[in-house]
């Protein structure tokens, strides 16, 4: 970074000394500060002092940058989703859990940019979205829970559950892979590219978990609409 940004010897030594003396032996802190320093072009030494020691202070700085982003609401939705998933999800699966405009839905490059805008909380590893560290997830859930969630966590589960059913009704259909001969083993079925199930694999497996963990599990609180919706789903879509 010093070579790329043409640091002077003084700047180089000051940055190095600051990182070493404030890291508290937490390598992740050094990584996150480094990522932020890469985006700074001028007044490096003055802005360096903004990065206080400790992960929480750094996370607060990152979330403040998210608040100032034009995509702040979408970022909050993404952070809420990734904080509550039952397993790591890929970019395509994330698009199924969040309502997006067609131009973003059909083009994953802008979506990766939006994930990047969400700050240093998330990273993408082979198209899979993960937290940079468990402490980042704990910070979101414990320190700023009310800001990124629509309510309590049960309400968030209910939102994802409803979204899952909407997608299932939209995508699932009889013989979706167009298998001409019944009774084939999975290994003998031709692989479709793109596979129509890739983006929705997660919700097909975990929709019931969101239902169980949401407020909807209390039958007395289910609206007539939701009861009919679930009933139609079980009759028409479940076996597909």
Helices and strands as residue ranges (DSSP letters): H 9-22, H 27-37, H 44-48, H 55-67, H 72-84, E 89-90, H 91-97, H 102-105, H 108-117, G 119-121, E 122-125, E 128-131, H 134-142, H 145-148, H 153-171, G 186-188, G 198-200, H 201-213, G 215-217, G 219-221, H 224-236
